[in-house]
Amino acid sequence: MTMSAGWYLRRLSRMGPREVGGRVTDAVRRRRWRSAPPAGPGVTGDALFTSVLPAGAIAAVPPDAAKRLVAEADRLMEGHGGFFGVDRDDLADPDWWYDPKTGRRAPAGYAFDVPYRDEDTVGDIKQIWEPSRHQYLTRLAAAYAVTGDERYAERVAAHLRSWWAANPPLHGVHWTSGIELGIRLLSWVWIRRLLDGWPGAAALFEDNPVALDQIWHHQRWLAAFPSRGSSANNHVIAEDAGQFAAACAFGWFPTSARWRADALRSLERQLRANTFLSGLNRELATEYHGLVLELGLAALAEADAAGVPVPATVRLVLLRMTDALAAVVDSRLRPPRQGDADDGHGLVVDGAGTDRWGSLLATGDAVFGRLAWWPEVPGTDVRTPLLASLIKPTELSVTRPADRPAHFADAGLTILRGPGGIWCRCDGGPHGFLSIAAHAHADALSVEVRHDGVDVLADPGTYCYHGQPEWRRYFRSTLGHNTLQLDGADQSVSGGPFLWTRQARTRVLVADPARWCAEHDGYEPSVHRRQVELTSETGELRIVDEVRGPRRAVRLAFHLGPAVTADLTGNRARLTWTRDGEDRSAVLDLPEGLDWRAHRGESEPPLGWYSAGFGRREPATALVGTGVTTGTQGFTTVLGFHG
């Protein structure tokens, strides 16, 4: 899919004068670099790598975490891996520009001439970019660190040399996106650190003119083309974290000190800008909360390892993010599935099967200390002891929550909890972040309900971005979420992928541990108000939807998780599923006055789908009631759990 001229005009309309000016400067610089690229690096003194892990850091890795890591590394050594639902068997010698999903190969040429958003020309850009973040190589390097087996180090070296040869500066698709360059730099820092005991490490990095050239050009690119204005979301955090990490660990160039200072200044500002005071990420996309927290912790580790002072606000924001994550997870340590999610990670050194959120909370416990109300977190990952060995304990002058927060007023997110691990997220927050709300969904007043970690009323996930527009529209649509739709339209109007031209405004009226109520104006002149009550004694969840306004067609949707089977008779659905070998059940009494139908795995148009991760989708049951609303009308739904 190629973006239309109309999309670019709408995108331009969401920019302020400063952002427009910056983008004009970027365009001029890109044109100038085509004919006169920046000169290569000069090295100040001897290039030495001193940012090593402290003694005992590797020994602190739990044995079961090391076992998972080595098993994953051995799969990679055999050439096997997977990205976004596509299994690969060519990772022993990858083609860095090939997309196995479409079979296409990205064209060569000057980086800024490559139409990377055009899937017909380039292929699925996410499939091409992801291996080149080199996070599978950090896994191999970590396997070398915990085993001393040089096969892993030699494979890492071969792949880095292959990548550097295939992707000279400013050539090809891997030089088009700042987030990719930033995460790649962070990976290279950790690869060098984890290979420190290998005799060939210096020859691969600091004694290698090709490596020095690549590192310098990555940093020069990031300094020249920062994400700004309406794009200053998680991308700018990745750019700043990678730039700062490289300028600390690879501080070998005359410009390193300036790059380091500029990146730290921007990182501190952008961490605050991207995070509510409550600690939740402003994009209201939970996976990006995890990505930003991982990147922030990695940057903090680099600062402490290099002895670079950081503003206290950096630690404070990361502390608040960690406490907020601990507050919102369910009984199985799963956070909400809110907004976009594309499986993005900041630093990967663990094997498959390692719980991402448990790992982040374990790191938070090691760095900041757990609070009494935190859930129990198993400390069985590789990353935590490595990061904790670099981050210096620091006393922060801040009052942390005495009890587990249930309502985050600035983010409009409320968690209701009941017996048996009942967990309900209620969404009354703003529509995403910045003027285009790039990663928001049209999901005002939606709910997400779990029972002992199982999705019962499920958020659909994301599945894809611009390459498949019909599926992109569905997974971010109002109908795709557990909320109410009027006249067959979304609450917020999409102007294309990553762009909303009108955004619903939401107001929370009541938020306490057992009851939540909010309304939104996305269907002016109509108003949709929803109230959710959880009876803690019985575990009964009651949802009351009220619509005020003129006569309009209404659709009320409830999307079940993929593990849940529904038997719908009239307006009553009997739900069944299995958890840890035990049968569980619930009854969903749906509003009378609507015509209820079950949909599952329909494609034209899409309805009844669940995405467990980016690039993956599977059928799931959607219960949709249709009818008409006039004046003021209410619809009551009751969900009762039976075991």
C-alpha positions as semicolon CSV with decimal commas, in nm:
position;residue;x (nm);y (nm);z (nm)
1;M;0,000;0,000;0,000
2;T;0,136;0,342;-0,099
3;M;0,012;0,643;0,097
4;S;-0,207;0,876;-0,113
5;A;-0,153;1,246;-0,168
6;G;-0,464;1,305;0,044
7;W;-0,311;1,115;0,333
8;Y;0,001;1,330;0,321
9;L;-0,208;1,649;0,313
10;R;-0,411;1,535;0,614
11;R;-0,089;1,439;0,789
12;L;0,056;1,783;0,716
13;S;-0,253;1,949;0,862
14;R;-0,178;1,790;1,201
15;M;0,171;1,943;1,222
16;G;0,265;2,270;1,389
17;P;0,492;2,531;1,229
18;R;0,800;2,409;1,415
19;E;0,749;2,052;1,299
20;V;0,689;2,163;0,940
21;G;1,011;2,365;0,949
22;G;1,206;2,070;1,087
23;R;1,073;1,839;0,818
24;V;1,165;2,086;0,546
25;T;1,519;2,093;0,686
26;D;1,520;1,711;0,683
27;A;1,416;1,706;0,318
28;V;1,693;1,948;0,220
29;R;1,952;1,746;0,411
30;R;1,841;1,419;0,250
31;R;1,879;1,573;-0,093
32;R;2,222;1,711;-0,006
33;W;2,343;1,381;0,139
34;R;2,261;1,201;-0,186
35;S;2,537;1,389;-0,367
36;A;2,760;1,474;-0,070
37;P;2,721;1,219;0,213
38;P;2,878;1,307;0,548
39;A;3,245;1,225;0,579
40;G;3,347;0,917;0,774
41;P;3,458;0,912;1,135
42;G;3,778;1,012;1,299
43;V;3,873;0,835;1,621
44;T;3,989;1,027;1,927
45;G;4,286;0,838;2,074
46;D;4,270;0,461;2,106
47;A;3,927;0,305;2,064
48;L;3,893;0,092;2,376
49;F;3,580;-0,076;2,508
50;T;3,560;-0,043;2,885
51;S;3,185;-0,070;2,950
52;V;3,199;-0,433;3,057
53;L;2,975;-0,628;3,293
54;P;3,088;-0,631;3,656
55;A;3,233;-0,951;3,799
56;G;2,959;-1,188;3,908
57;A;2,690;-1,054;3,674
58;I;2,682;-1,363;3,452
59;A;2,704;-1,596;3,750
60;A;2,386;-1,435;3,886
61;V;2,180;-1,554;3,588
62;P;1,930;-1,817;3,714
63;P;2,002;-2,166;3,576
64;D;1,655;-2,211;3,425
65;A;1,683;-1,875;3,247
66;A;2,023;-1,974;3,110
67;K;1,877;-2,305;2,993
68;R;1,597;-2,131;2,801
69;L;1,847;-1,891;2,647
70;V;2,081;-2,167;2,527
71;A;1,791;-2,366;2,381
72;E;1,684;-2,058;2,183
73;A;2,042;-1,991;2,076
74;D;2,078;-2,346;1,947
75;R;1,763;-2,304;1,735
76;L;1,910;-1,988;1,591
77;M;2,238;-2,163;1,520
78;E;2,041;-2,416;1,316
79;G;1,891;-2,128;1,119
80;H;1,545;-2,144;1,278
81;G;1,353;-1,848;1,414
82;G;1,037;-1,652;1,360
83;F;0,915;-1,296;1,327
84;F;0,553;-1,182;1,344
85;G;0,400;-1,521;1,278
86;V;0,637;-1,622;0,997
87;D;0,871;-1,911;1,069
88;R;1,214;-1,890;0,910
89;D;1,476;-2,154;0,847
90;D;1,729;-1,929;0,669
91;L;1,881;-1,750;0,967
92;A;2,212;-1,932;0,940
93;D;2,285;-1,703;0,644
94;P;2,004;-1,447;0,611
95;D;1,928;-1,224;0,316
96;W;1,895;-0,888;0,494
97;W;1,658;-0,736;0,236
98;Y;1,425;-1,034;0,187
99;D;1,065;-1,061;0,310
100;P;0,968;-1,428;0,345
101;K;0,601;-1,336;0,389
102;T;0,552;-1,189;0,041
103;G;0,860;-1,333;-0,125
104;R;0,969;-0,984;-0,226
105;R;1,311;-0,829;-0,187
106;A;1,357;-0,460;-0,111
107;P;1,515;-0,261;-0,394
108;A;1,864;-0,118;-0,370
109;G;1,955;0,248;-0,397
110;Y;1,985;0,565;-0,194
111;A;1,803;0,502;0,135
112;F;1,562;0,793;0,114
113;D;1,451;0,691;-0,235
114;V;1,330;0,349;-0,116
115;P;0,945;0,349;-0,091
116;Y;0,946;0,138;0,224
117;R;0,572;0,186;0,287
118;D;0,487;0,032;-0,051
119;E;0,441;-0,338;0,017
120;D;0,398;-0,417;-0,353
121;T;0,748;-0,288;-0,420
122;V;0,939;-0,360;-0,101
123;G;0,748;-0,637;0,074
124;D;0,633;-0,632;0,436
125;I;0,878;-0,384;0,583
126;K;0,834;-0,518;0,937
127;Q;0,952;-0,861;0,822
128;I;1,260;-0,703;0,663
129;W;1,344;-0,468;0,947
130;E;1,298;-0,699;1,244
131;P;1,599;-0,934;1,199
132;S;1,815;-0,626;1,140
133;R;1,740;-0,495;1,487
134;H;1,994;-0,769;1,569
135;Q;1,811;-0,874;1,883
136;Y;1,851;-1,238;1,785
137;L;2,226;-1,166;1,783
138;T;2,207;-1,030;2,140
139;R;2,060;-1,367;2,230
140;L;2,351;-1,548;2,067
141;A;2,599;-1,315;2,236
142;A;2,430;-1,377;2,571
143;A;2,453;-1,751;2,508
144;Y;2,828;-1,709;2,457
145;A;2,851;-1,511;2,783
146;V;2,677;-1,779;2,990
147;T;2,844;-2,082;2,826
148;G;3,179;-1,963;2,688
149;D;3,100;-2,158;2,369
150;E;3,276;-1,968;2,090
151;R;3,043;-2,102;1,822
152;Y;2,787;-1,843;1,930
153;A;3,040;-1,559;1,918
154;E;3,166;-1,664;1,576
155;R;2,812;-1,672;1,436
156;V;2,745;-1,324;1,575
157;A;3,066;-1,193;1,416
158;A;2,984;-1,351;1,080
159;H;2,636;-1,200;1,074
160;L;2,752;-0,853;1,175
161;R;3,018;-0,853;0,904
162;S;2,760;-0,976;0,655
163;W;2,513;-0,704;0,754
164;W;2,774;-0,428;0,742
165;A;2,884;-0,538;0,394
166;A;2,527;-0,555;0,262
167;N;2,415;-0,226;0,417
168;P;2,675;0,046;0,369
169;P;2,578;0,386;0,509
170;L;2,273;0,547;0,348
171;H;2,222;0,252;0,115
172;G;1,901;0,053;0,122
173;V;1,595;0,006;0,335
174;H;1,773;-0,028;0,671
175;W;1,872;0,340;0,666
176;T;1,519;0,479;0,644
177;S;1,379;0,466;1,000
178;G;1,528;0,616;1,315
179;I;1,373;0,364;1,554
180;E;1,547;0,085;1,365
181;L;1,886;0,258;1,384
182;G;1,841;0,335;1,754
183;I;1,749;-0,019;1,856
184;R;2,026;-0,161;1,637
185;L;2,284;0,059;1,811
186;L;2,162;-0,059;2,151
187;S;2,193;-0,419;2,032
188;W;2,550;-0,358;1,913
189;V;2,646;-0,212;2,251
190;W;2,518;-0,521;2,428
191;I;2,671;-0,759;2,173
192;R;3,012;-0,604;2,233
193;R;2,959;-0,621;2,610
194;L;2,846;-0,982;2,609
195;L;3,132;-1,090;2,378
196;D;3,394;-0,922;2,595
197;G;3,559;-1,249;2,695
198;W;3,589;-1,366;2,335
199;P;3,937;-1,311;2,180
200;G;3,787;-1,173;1,859
201;A;3,567;-0,905;2,018
202;A;3,804;-0,610;1,967
203;A;3,879;-0,710;1,609
204;L;3,507;-0,718;1,540
205;F;3,433;-0,375;1,687
206;E;3,690;-0,116;1,798
207;D;3,974;-0,241;1,578
208;N;3,748;-0,279;1,276
209;P;3,727;0,028;1,044
210;V;3,401;-0,102;0,897
211;A;3,239;-0,129;1,240
212;L;3,361;0,217;1,337
213;D;3,220;0,358;1,014
214;Q;2,882;0,192;1,074
215;I;2,858;0,306;1,436
216;W;2,952;0,665;1,345
217;H;2,709;0,684;1,053
218;H;2,424;0,542;1,264
219;Q;2,484;0,814;1,522
220;R;2,526;1,086;1,260
221;W;2,195;0,980;1,103
222;L;2,012;0,993;1,437
223;A;2,158;1,334;1,516
224;A;2,041;1,464;1,177
225;F;1,691;1,316;1,154
226;P;1,520;1,301;1,496
227;S;1,153;1,213;1,522
228;R;0,972;1,532;1,608
229;G;0,634;1,689;1,673
230;S;0,347;1,452;1,588
231;S;0,595;1,163;1,552
232;A;0,770;1,210;1,889
233;N;0,627;0,895;2,045
234;N;0,804;0,567;2,129
235;H;1,019;0,614;1,818
236;V;1,205;0,912;1,962
237;I;1,267;0,719;2,287
238;A;1,432;0,438;2,089
239;E;1,638;0,686;1,889
240;D;1,756;0,868;2,203
241;A;1,826;0,549;2,398
242;G;2,030;0,396;2,115
243;Q;2,218;0,719;2,050
244;F;2,295;0,768;2,418
245;A;2,401;0,406;2,470
246;A;2,638;0,415;2,174
247;A;2,784;0,753;2,274
248;C;2,853;0,614;2,623
249;A;2,990;0,270;2,533
250;F;3,142;0,362;2,196
251;G;3,257;0,712;2,288
252;W;3,545;0,702;2,043
253;F;3,466;0,995;1,815
254;P;3,523;1,371;1,842
255;T;3,144;1,420;1,838
256;S;3,068;1,152;2,099
257;A;3,043;1,392;2,394
258;R;2,800;1,619;2,208
259;W;2,589;1,327;2,087
260;R;2,580;1,188;2,439
261;A;2,470;1,518;2,594
262;D;2,211;1,589;2,326
263;A;2,065;1,238;2,346
264;L;2,040;1,248;2,726
265;R;1,875;1,590;2,717
266;S;1,619;1,468;2,462
267;L;1,565;1,135;2,640
268;E;1,485;1,305;2,969
269;R;1,242;1,544;2,800
270;Q;1,075;1,277;2,588
271;L;1,038;1,027;2,873
272;R;0,844;1,292;3,064
273;A;0,643;1,390;2,756
274;N;0,552;1,028;2,675
275;T;0,446;0,937;3,031
276;F;0,150;1,045;3,241
277;L;0,227;1,152;3,597
278;S;0,052;0,833;3,704
279;G;0,325;0,634;3,527
280;L;0,123;0,501;3,232
281;N;0,244;0,561;2,879
282;R;0,059;0,841;2,700
283;E;0,011;0,643;2,381
284;L;-0,235;0,426;2,577
285;A;-0,089;0,128;2,398
286;T;0,036;-0,109;2,665
287;E;0,309;-0,277;2,462
288;Y;0,467;0,062;2,404
289;H;0,466;0,114;2,780
290;G;0,681;-0,198;2,796
291;L;0,903;-0,090;2,507
292;V;0,966;0,257;2,652
293;L;1,035;0,114;2,998
294;E;1,285;-0,137;2,855
295;L;1,459;0,134;2,656
296;G;1,470;0,369;2,953
297;L;1,618;0,107;3,184
298;A;1,878;0,015;2,920
299;A;1,977;0,380;2,881
300;L;2,001;0,421;3,258
301;A;2,231;0,118;3,273
302;E;2,460;0,276;3,013
303;A;2,471;0,604;3,204
304;D;2,567;0,437;3,530
305;A;2,818;0,208;3,360
306;A;2,987;0,510;3,200
307;G;2,961;0,729;3,509
308;V;2,740;0,983;3,329
309;P;2,508;1,169;3,570
310;V;2,144;1,161;3,469
311;P;1,868;1,398;3,582
312;A;1,669;1,261;3,874
313;T;1,355;1,282;3,661
314;V;1,480;0,995;3,442
315;R;1,483;0,755;3,735
316;L;1,160;0,901;3,866
317;V;0,972;0,842;3,541
318;L;1,103;0,485;3,516
319;L;1,003;0,420;3,878
320;R;0,650;0,548;3,816
321;M;0,623;0,338;3,501
322;T;0,730;0,030;3,694
323;D;0,481;0,088;3,976
324;A;0,205;0,155;3,721
325;L;0,282;-0,173;3,543
326;A;0,270;-0,361;3,872
327;A;-0,068;-0,201;3,942
328;V;-0,245;-0,291;3,617
329;V;-0,138;-0,652;3,553
330;D;-0,384;-0,934;3,611
331;S;-0,335;-1,242;3,830
332;R;-0,106;-1,397;3,566
333;L;0,102;-1,078;3,524
334;R;-0,062;-0,988;3,193
335;P;-0,120;-0,615;3,142
336;P;-0,405;-0,467;2,935
337;R;-0,413;-0,531;2,558
338;Q;-0,488;-0,166;2,485
339;G;-0,405;0,018;2,162
340;D;-0,146;-0,090;1,908
341;A;0,105;-0,366;1,974
342;D;0,381;-0,481;1,740
343;D;0,595;-0,703;1,962
344;G;0,864;-0,436;1,992
345;H;1,137;-0,492;2,252
346;G;1,417;-0,269;2,370
347;L;1,675;-0,526;2,478
348;V;1,648;-0,901;2,420
349;V;1,883;-1,143;2,595
350;D;1,635;-1,411;2,706
351;G;1,512;-1,729;2,546
352;A;1,163;-1,808;2,427
353;G;0,914;-1,867;2,707
354;T;1,048;-1,588;2,929
355;D;0,760;-1,373;3,048
356;R;0,820;-1,018;2,929
357;W;0,615;-0,850;3,200
358;G;0,746;-1,065;3,481
359;S;1,096;-0,984;3,360
360;L;1,027;-0,609;3,363
361;L;0,881;-0,627;3,713
362;A;1,174;-0,836;3,832
363;T;1,408;-0,567;3,699
364;G;1,199;-0,301;3,869
365;D;1,223;-0,492;4,195
366;A;1,602;-0,519;4,161
367;V;1,649;-0,153;4,069
368;F;1,381;0,029;4,268
369;G;1,252;-0,226;4,520
370;R;0,906;-0,381;4,529
371;L;0,613;-0,244;4,725
372;A;0,402;-0,457;4,959
373;W;0,104;-0,459;4,720
374;W;0,305;-0,570;4,416
375;P;0,216;-0,913;4,274
376;E;0,464;-1,191;4,331
377;V;0,719;-1,196;4,051
378;P;0,944;-1,494;3,973
379;G;1,299;-1,372;3,916
380;T;1,391;-1,614;3,640
381;D;1,524;-1,410;3,351
382;V;1,867;-1,326;3,209
383;R;1,816;-0,954;3,159
384;T;1,741;-0,856;3,519
385;P;2,076;-0,953;3,679
386;L;2,266;-0,798;3,386
387;L;2,087;-0,463;3,403
388;A;2,089;-0,462;3,782
389;S;2,466;-0,516;3,784
390;L;2,511;-0,190;3,590
391;I;2,244;0,033;3,746
392;K;2,356;0,196;4,068
393;P;2,109;0,195;4,360
394;T;1,982;0,549;4,410
395;E;1,753;0,685;4,680
396;L;1,469;0,885;4,523
397;S;1,280;1,152;4,713
398;V;0,934;1,044;4,608
399;T;0,625;0,902;4,775
400;R;0,519;0,578;4,612
401;P;0,160;0,442;4,630
402;A;0,080;0,286;4,966
403;D;-0,193;0,070;4,811
404;R;-0,243;-0,077;4,466
405;P;-0,387;0,194;4,242
406;A;-0,707;0,101;4,060
407;H;-0,782;0,426;3,878
408;F;-0,540;0,629;3,669
409;A;-0,728;0,955;3,619
410;D;-0,487;1,113;3,371
411;A;-0,490;0,803;3,150
412;G;-0,860;0,736;3,202
413;L;-0,786;0,371;3,284
414;T;-0,963;0,186;3,566
415;I;-0,909;-0,173;3,681
416;L;-1,187;-0,355;3,866
417;R;-1,091;-0,677;4,045
418;G;-1,302;-0,960;4,183
419;P;-1,275;-1,312;4,326
420;G;-1,111;-1,592;4,129
421;G;-0,881;-1,358;3,943
422;I;-1,160;-1,153;3,782
423;W;-0,999;-0,853;3,617
424;C;-1,176;-0,582;3,421
425;R;-1,017;-0,288;3,239
426;C;-1,241;0,009;3,167
427;D;-1,127;0,262;2,906
428;G;-1,223;0,625;2,959
429;G;-0,900;0,788;2,851
430;P;-0,794;1,032;2,581
431;H;-0,771;0,909;2,225
432;G;-0,402;0,829;2,204
433;F;-0,107;1,068;2,207
434;L;-0,002;1,369;2,002
435;S;-0,199;1,524;1,719
436;I;-0,229;1,208;1,506
437;A;-0,278;0,955;1,791
438;A;-0,085;0,711;1,572
439;H;-0,126;0,401;1,786
440;A;-0,476;0,460;1,925
441;H;-0,786;0,255;1,848
442;A;-1,147;0,378;1,820
443;D;-1,229;0,204;2,148
444;A;-1,377;0,464;2,385
445;L;-1,563;0,304;2,679
446;S;-1,447;-0,043;2,582
447;V;-1,394;-0,309;2,846
448;E;-1,159;-0,603;2,868
449;V;-1,246;-0,887;3,109
450;R;-1,032;-1,181;3,220
451;H;-1,081;-1,469;3,459
452;D;-0,759;-1,604;3,610
453;G;-0,564;-1,458;3,317
454;V;-0,791;-1,597;3,043
455;D;-0,940;-1,346;2,798
456;V;-1,318;-1,370;2,835
457;L;-1,417;-1,035;2,685
458;A;-1,108;-0,965;2,478
459;D;-0,939;-0,670;2,317
460;P;-0,871;-0,781;1,959
461;G;-0,505;-0,675;1,938
462;T;-0,339;-0,516;1,634
463;Y;-0,233;-0,779;1,376
464;C;-0,096;-0,542;1,109
465;Y;-0,021;-0,186;1,003
466;H;-0,045;-0,018;0,662
467;G;0,025;-0,318;0,439
468;Q;-0,325;-0,466;0,477
469;P;-0,561;-0,168;0,508
470;E;-0,886;-0,362;0,547
471;W;-0,746;-0,562;0,840
472;R;-0,584;-0,250;0,987
473;R;-0,924;-0,079;0,985
474;Y;-1,094;-0,373;1,155
475;F;-0,848;-0,425;1,438
476;R;-0,856;-0,057;1,536
477;S;-1,229;-0,007;1,470
478;T;-1,510;0,054;1,718
479;L;-1,685;-0,264;1,604
480;G;-1,366;-0,459;1,676
481;H;-1,382;-0,370;2,046
482;N;-1,615;-0,437;2,337
483;T;-1,815;-0,119;2,305
484;L;-2,111;0,036;2,122
485;Q;-2,120;0,160;1,763
486;L;-2,373;0,398;1,603
487;D;-2,470;0,416;1,236
488;G;-2,197;0,170;1,136
489;A;-1,921;0,427;1,191
490;D;-1,619;0,450;1,419
491;Q;-1,633;0,685;1,719
492;S;-1,316;0,849;1,590
493;V;-1,265;0,906;1,219
494;S;-0,955;0,754;1,060
495;G;-0,759;0,941;0,796
496;G;-0,554;0,633;0,711
497;P;-0,291;0,421;0,889
498;F;-0,138;0,603;1,189
499;L;-0,368;0,904;1,142
500;W;-0,700;1,011;1,292
501;T;-0,877;1,318;1,154
502;R;-1,135;1,337;1,434
503;Q;-1,090;1,194;1,781
504;A;-1,360;1,110;2,036
505;R;-1,340;1,292;2,368
506;T;-1,413;1,090;2,681
507;R;-1,508;1,197;3,032
508;V;-1,492;0,969;3,338
509;L;-1,777;1,040;3,580
510;V;-1,725;0,772;3,848
511;A;-1,425;0,551;3,925
512;D;-1,402;0,349;4,243
513;P;-1,294;-0,011;4,318
514;A;-1,637;-0,153;4,232
515;R;-1,798;0,091;3,989
516;W;-1,696;0,294;3,687
517;C;-1,893;0,530;3,465
518;A;-1,787;0,740;3,166
519;E;-1,924;0,896;2,849
520;H;-1,790;1,013;2,511
521;D;-1,896;1,251;2,232
522;G;-1,763;1,059;1,935
523;Y;-2,115;1,033;1,789
524;E;-2,230;1,392;1,820
525;P;-2,506;1,492;1,872
526;S;-2,558;1,159;2,047
527;V;-2,382;1,076;2,374
528;H;-2,283;0,724;2,478
529;R;-2,257;0,664;2,853
530;R;-2,144;0,334;3,003
531;Q;-2,150;0,214;3,362
532;V;-1,969;-0,098;3,480
533;E;-2,025;-0,253;3,824
534;L;-1,847;-0,553;3,973
535;T;-2,007;-0,725;4,272
536;S;-1,708;-0,858;4,462
537;E;-1,907;-1,115;4,661
538;T;-2,052;-1,291;4,359
539;G;-1,814;-1,188;4,085
540;E;-2,103;-1,060;3,874
541;L;-2,018;-0,790;3,622
542;R;-2,298;-0,558;3,509
543;I;-2,254;-0,328;3,207
544;V;-2,518;-0,063;3,139
545;D;-2,499;0,133;2,811
546;E;-2,710;0,445;2,768
547;V;-2,746;0,638;2,442
548;R;-2,898;0,987;2,436
549;G;-2,982;1,152;2,106
550;P;-3,172;1,110;1,779
551;R;-3,280;0,784;1,620
552;R;-2,975;0,589;1,505
553;A;-2,873;0,235;1,416
554;V;-2,684;0,066;1,699
555;R;-2,447;-0,231;1,717
556;L;-2,321;-0,354;2,054
557;A;-2,028;-0,596;2,036
558;F;-1,869;-0,836;2,284
559;H;-1,558;-1,018;2,161
560;L;-1,464;-1,342;2,333
561;G;-1,110;-1,467;2,377
562;P;-0,996;-1,749;2,145
563;A;-1,006;-2,004;2,429
564;V;-1,375;-1,932;2,502
565;T;-1,657;-2,125;2,335
566;A;-2,002;-1,966;2,319
567;D;-2,345;-2,129;2,291
568;L;-2,583;-1,845;2,201
569;T;-2,957;-1,891;2,246
570;G;-3,164;-1,579;2,206
571;N;-2,995;-1,316;2,418
572;R;-2,813;-1,558;2,649
573;A;-2,466;-1,696;2,577
574;R;-2,319;-1,982;2,779
575;L;-1,940;-1,950;2,782
576;T;-1,697;-2,234;2,851
577;W;-1,318;-2,267;2,856
578;T;-1,041;-2,463;3,024
579;R;-0,768;-2,327;3,251
580;D;-0,488;-2,552;3,380
581;G;-0,695;-2,860;3,299
582;E;-1,005;-2,734;3,483
583;D;-1,333;-2,653;3,313
584;R;-1,457;-2,299;3,369
585;S;-1,783;-2,136;3,265
586;A;-1,984;-1,817;3,267
587;V;-2,319;-1,688;3,147
588;L;-2,348;-1,368;2,947
589;D;-2,699;-1,222;2,954
590;L;-2,716;-0,978;2,666
591;P;-2,955;-0,683;2,630
592;E;-3,307;-0,758;2,510
593;G;-3,435;-0,550;2,226
594;L;-3,132;-0,620;2,007
595;D;-3,095;-0,897;1,750
596;W;-2,796;-1,105;1,866
597;R;-2,577;-1,305;1,629
598;A;-2,249;-1,491;1,676
599;H;-1,970;-1,427;1,426
600;R;-1,642;-1,612;1,399
601;G;-1,354;-1,579;1,156
602;E;-1,543;-1,384;0,890
603;S;-1,330;-1,210;0,629
604;E;-1,556;-0,999;0,406
605;P;-1,574;-0,775;0,596
606;P;-1,355;-0,892;0,887
607;L;-1,538;-0,979;1,209
608;G;-1,461;-1,228;1,486
609;W;-1,082;-1,224;1,506
610;Y;-0,815;-1,213;1,777
611;S;-0,449;-1,125;1,733
612;A;-0,219;-1,275;1,995
613;G;0,080;-1,096;1,842
614;F;0,178;-0,882;1,549
615;G;0,134;-1,065;1,218
616;R;-0,080;-1,338;1,375
617;R;-0,457;-1,373;1,384
618;E;-0,699;-1,650;1,473
619;P;-1,078;-1,684;1,473
620;A;-1,262;-1,590;1,790
621;T;-1,632;-1,548;1,860
622;A;-1,785;-1,201;1,842
623;L;-2,137;-1,154;1,977
624;V;-2,298;-0,858;1,802
625;G;-2,643;-0,715;1,876
626;T;-2,810;-0,486;1,622
627;G;-3,107;-0,255;1,657
628;V;-3,220;0,104;1,673
629;T;-3,192;0,359;1,950
630;T;-3,421;0,662;1,989
631;G;-3,423;0,938;2,251
632;T;-3,266;0,798;2,566
633;Q;-3,228;0,422;2,567
634;G;-3,040;0,178;2,788
635;F;-2,892;-0,167;2,730
636;T;-2,793;-0,392;3,021
637;T;-2,542;-0,678;2,995
638;V;-2,464;-0,913;3,286
639;L;-2,164;-1,148;3,299
640;G;-2,170;-1,409;3,575
641;F;-1,883;-1,652;3,643
642;H;-1,950;-2,004;3,768
643;G;-1,607;-2,153;3,834
